[in-house]
Amino acid sequence: MTNIHIYHKINNGLLALTPAAMILSPSPWALPVDLALGVLFPVHGHIAMNMVLTDYVPKLGLGPGFLKLTRFLMLGVTGVMTVGLWRLNTEGAGLTYTVKALWKGPPPKDH
């Protein structure tokens, strides 16, 4: 299976899990979905960004070593994002609840 096939399978999974996560949050049922999203989003982005790097980095004319360097750096970014989302899901409020909080206003001030 090629990266593009994996990318499309992950895309289909995200299309199903993202609305499910919004419906389930906040509840204990949201945790497994948040954990899955916390892995699928970074992997999805990693594969897509590697395709972009493969297309555009060689056009800079800096040689094949530079493409390897950018891919290695992308792997680091993906790793940091995955660890951050894992910590948010296991030690924090969770990915879905955190995203939902963006649409909530600040808590009312007591007078």
DSSP file (Angstrom, degrees, kcal/mol; ACC not computed):
  #  RESIDUE AA STRUCTURE BP1 BP2  ACC     N-H-->O    O-->H-N    N-H-->O    O-->H-N    TCO  KAPPA ALPHA  PHI   PSI    X-CA   Y-CA   Z-CA
    1    1 A M              0   0    0      0, 0.0     2,-0.1     0, 0.0     0, 0.0   0.000 360.0 360.0 360.0 130.2    0.0    0.0    0.0
    2    2 A T     >  -     0   0    0      1,-0.1     4,-2.2     4,-0.0     3,-0.3  -0.333 360.0-104.0 -85.0 168.5    1.5    3.4   -1.0
    3    3 A N  H  > S+     0   0    0      1,-0.2     4,-3.1     2,-0.2     5,-0.2   0.868 120.6  56.0 -59.8 -37.5    1.5    6.5    1.0
    4    4 A I  H  > S+     0   0    0      2,-0.2     4,-2.2     1,-0.2    -1,-0.2   0.875 107.6  48.9 -65.8 -35.3   -1.3    8.1   -1.0
    5    5 A H  H  > S+     0   0    0     -3,-0.3     4,-2.2     2,-0.2    -1,-0.2   0.914 112.9  47.0 -68.5 -41.9   -3.5    5.1   -0.3
    6    6 A I  H  X S+     0   0    0     -4,-2.2     4,-2.7     2,-0.2     5,-0.2   0.923 110.7  53.8 -62.0 -43.6   -2.7    5.3    3.4
    7    7 A Y  H  X S+     0   0    0     -4,-3.1     4,-2.4     1,-0.2    -2,-0.2   0.918 110.1  46.1 -56.5 -46.7   -3.4    9.1    3.2
    8    8 A H  H  X S+     0   0    0     -4,-2.2     4,-2.2     2,-0.2    -1,-0.2   0.872 111.3  51.4 -68.1 -37.1   -6.8    8.5    1.7
    9    9 A K  H  X S+     0   0    0     -4,-2.2     4,-2.1     2,-0.2    -2,-0.2   0.924 112.1  47.0 -64.1 -43.1   -7.7    5.8    4.3
   10   10 A I  H  X S+     0   0    0     -4,-2.7     4,-2.7     2,-0.2    -2,-0.2   0.906 109.4  55.2 -63.8 -40.9   -6.8    8.1    7.1
   11   11 A N  H  X S+     0   0    0     -4,-2.4     4,-2.1    -5,-0.2    -2,-0.2   0.918 108.0  48.0 -58.1 -44.6   -8.8   10.9    5.4
   12   12 A N  H  X S+     0   0    0     -4,-2.2     4,-1.3     2,-0.2    -1,-0.2   0.896 111.1  51.4 -63.5 -40.2  -11.9    8.7    5.4
   13   13 A G  H  X S+     0   0    0     -4,-2.1     4,-2.9     1,-0.2     3,-0.2   0.905 109.7  49.5 -62.2 -41.5  -11.3    7.8    9.1
   14   14 A L  H  X S+     0   0    0     -4,-2.7     4,-2.3     1,-0.2    -1,-0.2   0.865 105.4  57.7 -66.3 -35.6  -11.0   11.5   10.0
   15   15 A L  H  < S+     0   0    0     -4,-2.1    -1,-0.2    -5,-0.2    -2,-0.2   0.833 115.5  36.8 -63.1 -31.3  -14.2   12.2    8.1
   16   16 A A  H  X S+     0   0    0     -4,-1.3     4,-1.2    -3,-0.2    -2,-0.2   0.876 119.8  45.4 -85.9 -41.9  -16.0    9.7   10.3
   17   17 A L  H  X S+     0   0    0     -4,-2.9     4,-2.8     1,-0.2     5,-0.2   0.828 101.7  63.6 -76.7 -32.4  -14.3   10.4   13.6
   18   18 A T  H  X S+     0   0    0     -4,-2.3     4,-1.9    -5,-0.2    -1,-0.2   0.945 108.3  39.2 -63.7 -49.8  -14.3   14.2   13.7
   19   19 A P  H  > S+     0   0    0      0, 0.0     4,-2.1     0, 0.0    -1,-0.2   0.891 115.2  54.6 -65.6 -34.9  -18.1   14.6   13.8
   20   20 A A  H  X S+     0   0    0     -4,-1.2     4,-2.5     1,-0.2    -2,-0.2   0.911 107.0  51.2 -61.9 -40.4  -18.3   11.7   16.2
   21   21 A A  H  X S+     0   0    0     -4,-2.8     4,-1.9     1,-0.2    -1,-0.2   0.908 108.9  50.4 -63.2 -41.6  -15.8   13.4   18.5
   22   22 A M  H  < S+     0   0    0     -4,-1.9    -1,-0.2     1,-0.2    -2,-0.2   0.874 113.4  45.7 -65.1 -36.3  -17.8   16.6   18.5
   23   23 A I  H  < S+     0   0    0     -4,-2.1    -2,-0.2     1,-0.2    -1,-0.2   0.898 115.2  46.2 -72.2 -40.5  -21.0   14.7   19.3
   24   24 A L  H  < S+     0   0    0     -4,-2.5     6,-0.4    -5,-0.2     5,-0.2   0.748  88.4 129.1 -77.1 -24.5  -19.5   12.6   22.1
   25   25 A S     <  +     0   0    0     -4,-1.9    69,-0.0     1,-0.2     0, 0.0  -0.584  61.0  32.6 -83.0 140.2  -17.6   15.4   23.9
   26   26 A P  S    S+     0   0    0      0, 0.0    -1,-0.2     0, 0.0    68,-0.0   0.391 103.2  86.0 -89.4 121.7  -17.7   15.9   26.8
   27   27 A S  S >  S-     0   0    0      1,-0.0     3,-1.6     0, 0.0     4,-0.4  -0.955  86.6-100.6-163.4 163.8  -18.2   12.3   27.9
   28   28 A P  T >  S+     0   0    0      0, 0.0     3,-0.9     0, 0.0    -3,-0.1   0.770 117.6  67.2 -62.5 -23.1  -16.0    9.4   28.7
   29   29 A W  T 3> S+     0   0    0      1,-0.2     4,-0.7    -5,-0.2    -4,-0.1   0.684  88.5  67.1 -70.5 -16.5  -16.7    8.0   25.2
   30   30 A A  H <> S+     0   0    0     -3,-1.6     4,-3.1    -6,-0.4    -1,-0.2   0.774  82.9  75.0 -75.0 -25.5  -14.8   10.9   23.7
   31   31 A L  H <> S+     0   0    0     -3,-0.9     4,-2.7    -4,-0.4     5,-0.2   0.920  95.4  45.2 -58.8 -49.9  -11.4    9.7   25.0
   32   32 A P  H  > S+     0   0    0      0, 0.0     4,-2.0     0, 0.0    -1,-0.2   0.887 115.9  48.0 -62.8 -34.7  -10.8    6.8   22.6
   33   33 A V  H  X S+     0   0    0     -4,-0.7     4,-2.7     2,-0.2    -2,-0.2   0.921 111.7  49.6 -69.4 -42.5  -11.9    9.0   19.7
   34   34 A D  H  X S+     0   0    0     -4,-3.1     4,-2.4     1,-0.2    -1,-0.2   0.897 110.0  51.5 -61.5 -40.3   -9.7   11.8   20.9
   35   35 A L  H  X S+     0   0    0     -4,-2.7     4,-0.6    -5,-0.2    -1,-0.2   0.911 111.2  47.5 -63.7 -41.1   -6.7    9.4   21.2
   36   36 A A  H >X S+     0   0    0     -4,-2.0     4,-3.0    -5,-0.2     3,-1.1   0.931 113.3  47.4 -64.7 -45.0   -7.3    8.2   17.6
   37   37 A L  H 3X S+     0   0    0     -4,-2.7     4,-2.4     1,-0.3    -2,-0.2   0.854 103.9  62.7 -63.8 -34.0   -7.6   11.7   16.3
   38   38 A G  H 3< S+     0   0    0     -4,-2.4    -1,-0.3    -5,-0.2    47,-0.2   0.681 114.8  32.7 -66.0 -17.8   -4.4   12.6   18.2
   39   39 A V  H <X S+     0   0    0     -3,-1.1     4,-2.0    -4,-0.6    -2,-0.2   0.780 117.9  51.9-100.6 -43.3   -2.6   10.1   16.1
   40   40 A L  H  X S+     0   0    0     -4,-3.0     4,-2.8     1,-0.2     5,-0.2   0.891 105.1  54.5 -66.8 -40.7   -4.4   10.4   12.8
   41   41 A F  H  X S+     0   0    0     -4,-2.4     4,-2.5    -5,-0.2     5,-0.2   0.950 111.9  42.9 -61.1 -49.3   -4.2   14.2   12.4
   42   42 A P  H  > S+     0   0    0      0, 0.0     4,-2.5     0, 0.0    -1,-0.2   0.911 116.2  47.8 -63.8 -39.6   -0.4   14.3   12.8
   43   43 A V  H  X S+     0   0    0     -4,-2.0     4,-2.6     2,-0.2     5,-0.2   0.917 112.3  50.3 -66.0 -41.6    0.1   11.3   10.5
   44   44 A H  H  X S+     0   0    0     -4,-2.8     4,-2.2    -5,-0.2    -1,-0.2   0.938 114.1  44.4 -59.6 -48.1   -2.3   12.7    7.9
   45   45 A G  H  X S+     0   0    0     -4,-2.5     4,-2.7    -5,-0.2    -2,-0.2   0.867 111.5  54.3 -64.8 -36.9   -0.4   16.0    8.0
   46   46 A H  H  X S+     0   0    0     -4,-2.5     4,-2.3    -5,-0.2    -2,-0.2   0.938 109.9  45.1 -63.6 -48.1    2.9   14.3    7.9
   47   47 A I  H  X S+     0   0    0     -4,-2.6     4,-1.7     2,-0.2    -2,-0.2   0.926 115.5  47.9 -62.9 -44.5    2.1   12.3    4.7
   48   48 A A  H  X S+     0   0    0     -4,-2.2     4,-1.9    -5,-0.2    -2,-0.2   0.917 112.4  48.3 -63.6 -43.5    0.6   15.4    3.0
   49   49 A M  H  X S+     0   0    0     -4,-2.7     4,-2.9     1,-0.2    -1,-0.2   0.863 107.7  55.3 -68.2 -34.5    3.6   17.6    3.9
   50   50 A N  H  X S+     0   0    0     -4,-2.3     4,-2.5     2,-0.2    -1,-0.2   0.873 106.5  51.6 -64.4 -35.3    6.0   15.0    2.7
   51   51 A M  H  X S+     0   0    0     -4,-1.7     4,-1.7     2,-0.2    -2,-0.2   0.908 111.2  47.5 -65.8 -40.5    4.2   15.0   -0.7
   52   52 A V  H  X S+     0   0    0     -4,-1.9     4,-2.6     2,-0.2     5,-0.3   0.931 112.4  49.0 -64.2 -45.9    4.5   18.8   -0.8
   53   53 A L  H  X S+     0   0    0     -4,-2.9     4,-2.2     1,-0.2    -2,-0.2   0.911 109.1  53.0 -60.2 -42.5    8.2   18.6    0.2
   54   54 A T  H  < S+     0   0    0     -4,-2.5    -1,-0.2     1,-0.2    -2,-0.2   0.863 114.7  42.3 -61.5 -36.2    8.9   16.0   -2.5
   55   55 A D  H  < S+     0   0    0     -4,-1.7    -2,-0.2    -5,-0.1     4,-0.2   0.889 126.9  25.6 -77.1 -40.2    7.3   18.3   -5.1
   56   56 A Y  H >< S+     0   0    0     -4,-2.6     3,-0.7    -5,-0.1     4,-0.4   0.779 104.3  68.4-105.6 -29.4    8.8   21.6   -4.2
   57   57 A V  G ><>S+     0   0    0     -4,-2.2     3,-1.8    -5,-0.3     5,-0.5   0.907  97.9  55.3 -62.5 -41.9   12.1   21.2   -2.4
   58   58 A P  G > 5S+     0   0    0      0, 0.0     3,-1.3     0, 0.0    -1,-0.2   0.803  97.9  65.3 -60.7 -25.4   13.9   19.9   -5.5
   59   59 A K  G < 5S+     0   0    0     -3,-0.7    -2,-0.2     1,-0.3    -3,-0.1   0.671  89.4  66.7 -70.4 -15.5   12.8   23.1   -7.3
   60   60 A L  G < 5S-     0   0    0     -3,-1.8    -1,-0.3    -4,-0.4    -3,-0.1   0.696 102.5-134.8 -75.7 -18.6   15.0   25.0   -4.9
   61   61 A G  T < 5 +     0   0    0     -3,-1.3    -2,-0.1    -4,-0.4    -4,-0.1   0.770  64.9 128.4  73.9  27.0   18.1   23.4   -6.5
   62   62 A L      < -     0   0    0     -5,-0.5     4,-0.3     1,-0.3     3,-0.2   0.358  69.8-107.2 -98.1   5.6   19.8   22.6   -3.2
   63   63 A G    >>  -     0   0    0     -5,-0.2     4,-0.9     1,-0.2     3,-0.7  -0.050  35.5 -70.6  93.7 165.8   20.4   18.9   -3.9
   64   64 A P  H 3> S+     0   0    0      0, 0.0     4,-1.8     0, 0.0    -1,-0.2   0.754 123.7  65.9 -69.1 -24.6   18.9   15.6   -2.7
   65   65 A G  H 3> S+     0   0    0      1,-0.2     4,-2.1     2,-0.2    -2,-0.1   0.846  97.2  55.3 -65.1 -32.2   20.4   16.0    0.8
   66   66 A F  H <> S+     0   0    0     -3,-0.7     4,-2.6    -4,-0.3    -1,-0.2   0.873 104.6  52.8 -69.1 -36.3   18.3   19.0    1.5
   67   67 A L  H  X S+     0   0    0     -4,-0.9     4,-2.3     2,-0.2    -2,-0.2   0.921 109.4  49.4 -62.6 -43.3   15.1   17.0    0.7
   68   68 A K  H  X S+     0   0    0     -4,-1.8     4,-2.3     1,-0.2    -2,-0.2   0.904 110.8  50.7 -61.8 -40.7   16.3   14.4    3.2
   69   69 A L  H  X S+     0   0    0     -4,-2.1     4,-2.6     2,-0.2    -2,-0.2   0.926 110.4  48.0 -63.0 -45.5   16.9   17.1    5.8
   70   70 A T  H  X S+     0   0    0     -4,-2.6     4,-2.2     1,-0.2    -1,-0.2   0.882 112.0  49.8 -65.7 -36.2   13.4   18.7    5.3
   71   71 A R  H  X S+     0   0    0     -4,-2.3     4,-2.0     2,-0.2    -1,-0.2   0.896 110.4  50.2 -67.1 -38.6   11.8   15.3    5.6
   72   72 A F  H  X S+     0   0    0     -4,-2.3     4,-1.7     2,-0.2    -2,-0.2   0.917 111.0  48.8 -64.3 -42.6   13.8   14.6    8.8
   73   73 A L  H  X S+     0   0    0     -4,-2.6     4,-2.2     1,-0.2    -2,-0.2   0.888 109.2  53.3 -63.7 -38.2   12.7   17.9   10.2
   74   74 A M  H  X S+     0   0    0     -4,-2.2     4,-2.6     1,-0.2    -1,-0.2   0.881 105.0  54.7 -63.6 -37.5    9.1   17.1    9.3
   75   75 A L  H  X S+     0   0    0     -4,-2.0     4,-2.3     1,-0.2    -1,-0.2   0.900 108.2  49.6 -61.6 -40.1    9.4   13.8   11.2
   76   76 A G  H  X S+     0   0    0     -4,-1.7     4,-2.5     2,-0.2    -2,-0.2   0.911 110.4  49.3 -64.2 -42.7   10.4   15.9   14.2
   77   77 A V  H  X S+     0   0    0     -4,-2.2     4,-2.5     1,-0.2    -2,-0.2   0.917 112.0  49.1 -62.1 -43.5    7.5   18.2   13.9
   78   78 A T  H  X S+     0   0    0     -4,-2.6     4,-2.5     1,-0.2    -2,-0.2   0.907 111.2  50.0 -62.9 -42.1    5.1   15.3   13.5
   79   79 A G  H  X S+     0   0    0     -4,-2.3     4,-2.5     2,-0.2     5,-0.2   0.921 111.4  47.4 -63.0 -44.8    6.6   13.6   16.6
   80   80 A V  H  X S+     0   0    0     -4,-2.5     4,-2.5     1,-0.2    -2,-0.2   0.913 113.2  49.1 -63.7 -42.3    6.3   16.8   18.7
   81   81 A M  H  X S+     0   0    0     -4,-2.5     4,-2.5     2,-0.2     5,-0.2   0.907 111.3  49.4 -64.1 -41.5    2.7   17.3   17.5
   82   82 A T  H  X S+     0   0    0     -4,-2.5     4,-2.3     2,-0.2    -2,-0.2   0.926 112.9  46.4 -64.2 -44.8    1.8   13.6   18.3
   83   83 A V  H  X S+     0   0    0     -4,-2.5     4,-2.5     2,-0.2    -2,-0.2   0.909 112.4  51.3 -64.3 -41.4    3.3   13.8   21.8
   84   84 A G  H  X S+     0   0    0     -4,-2.5     4,-2.3    -5,-0.2    -2,-0.2   0.916 112.0  45.3 -62.0 -43.6    1.6   17.1   22.5
   85   85 A L  H  X S+     0   0    0     -4,-2.5     4,-2.3     2,-0.2    -1,-0.2   0.871 111.1  53.9 -68.6 -35.7   -1.8   15.8   21.4
   86   86 A W  H  X S+     0   0    0     -4,-2.3     4,-2.4    -5,-0.2     5,-0.3   0.935 111.0  45.9 -61.3 -45.1   -1.3   12.6   23.5
   87   87 A R  H  X>S+     0   0    0     -4,-2.5     4,-3.0     1,-0.2     5,-0.9   0.902 111.3  52.1 -66.0 -40.2   -0.5   14.8   26.6
   88   88 A L  H  X5S+     0   0    0     -4,-2.3     6,-1.4     1,-0.2     4,-0.8   0.901 114.6  43.5 -60.4 -40.3   -3.6   17.0   25.9
   89   89 A N  H  <5S+     0   0    0     -4,-2.3    -2,-0.2     5,-0.2    -1,-0.2   0.833 124.5  32.5 -76.3 -32.7   -5.7   13.9   25.6
   90   90 A T  H  <5S+     0   0    0     -4,-2.4    -2,-0.2    -5,-0.2    -3,-0.2   0.771 134.4  22.7 -97.2 -27.8   -4.3   12.0   28.6
   91   91 A E  H  <5S+     0   0    0     -4,-3.0    -3,-0.2    -5,-0.3    -2,-0.1   0.569 121.5  43.5-114.1 -13.9   -3.4   14.8   31.0
   92   92 A G  S  <<S-     0   0    0     -5,-0.9     3,-0.1    -4,-0.8    -4,-0.1  -0.174 105.1 -67.7-115.3-153.9   -5.6   17.7   29.9
   93   93 A A  S    S-     0   0    0      1,-0.2     4,-0.3    -2,-0.1    -4,-0.1   0.640  79.8-105.5 -78.4 -15.5   -9.1   18.4   28.8
   94   94 A G     >  -     0   0    0     -6,-1.4     4,-2.1     3,-0.1    -1,-0.2  -0.055  27.9 -86.7 101.3 152.7   -8.9   16.4   25.6
   95   95 A L  H  > S+     0   0    0      2,-0.2     4,-2.3     1,-0.2     5,-0.2   0.931 122.9  44.4 -61.5 -50.7   -8.6   17.4   22.0
   96   96 A T  H  > S+     0   0    0      1,-0.2     4,-2.7     2,-0.2    -1,-0.2   0.919 114.1  48.2 -66.2 -44.7  -12.3   17.7   21.2
   97   97 A Y  H  > S+     0   0    0     -4,-0.3     4,-1.7     1,-0.2    -1,-0.2   0.889 111.8  51.6 -63.0 -38.4  -13.2   19.6   24.4
   98   98 A T  H  X S+     0   0    0     -4,-2.1     4,-0.5     2,-0.2    -1,-0.2   0.911 111.2  46.6 -64.9 -42.8  -10.3   22.0   23.8
   99   99 A V  H >< S+     0   0    0     -4,-2.3     3,-1.3     1,-0.2     4,-0.4   0.912 111.1  52.1 -65.8 -41.6  -11.4   22.7   20.3
  100  100 A K  H >< S+     0   0    0     -4,-2.7     3,-1.6     1,-0.3     4,-0.4   0.841  99.2  65.2 -62.2 -32.0  -15.0   23.2   21.4
  101  101 A A  H >< S+     0   0    0     -4,-1.7     3,-0.8     1,-0.3    -1,-0.3   0.724  86.3  72.2 -65.0 -20.3  -13.8   25.7   24.1
  102  102 A L  T << S+     0   0    0     -3,-1.3    -1,-0.3    -4,-0.5    -2,-0.2   0.801 100.0  45.6 -63.0 -27.2  -12.7   28.0   21.2
  103  103 A W  T <  S+     0   0    0     -3,-1.6     2,-0.3    -4,-0.4    -1,-0.2   0.485  95.2  92.0 -96.4  -4.7  -16.4   28.7   20.6
  104  104 A K  S <  S-     0   0    0     -3,-0.8    -3,-0.0    -4,-0.4     0, 0.0  -0.692  76.8-124.8 -87.9 143.2  -17.3   29.3   24.2
  105  105 A G        -     0   0    0     -2,-0.3    -1,-0.1     1,-0.2    -2,-0.1  -0.261  40.3 -78.1 -75.9 171.6  -17.1   32.8   25.5
  106  106 A P        -     0   0    0      0, 0.0    -1,-0.2     0, 0.0     3,-0.1  -0.330  62.5 -86.2 -65.6 155.2  -15.1   33.7   28.6
  107  107 A P        -     0   0    0      0, 0.0    -3,-0.0     0, 0.0     0, 0.0  -0.323  55.6 -93.9 -61.5 145.8  -16.7   32.8   31.9
  108  108 A P        -     0   0    0      0, 0.0     2,-0.3     0, 0.0     0, 0.0  -0.310  39.6-119.8 -62.9 142.4  -19.0   35.5   33.2
  109  109 A K        -     0   0    0     -3,-0.1     2,-0.3     1,-0.0     0, 0.0  -0.651  21.5-126.2 -83.8 137.4  -17.4   37.9   35.5
  110  110 A D              0   0    0     -2,-0.3    -1,-0.0     1,-0.1     0, 0.0  -0.664 360.0 360.0 -81.1 136.2  -18.9   38.1   39.0
  111  111 A H              0   0    0     -2,-0.3    -1,-0.1     0, 0.0    -2,-0.0   0.408 360.0 360.0-101.5 360.0  -19.9   41.7   40.0
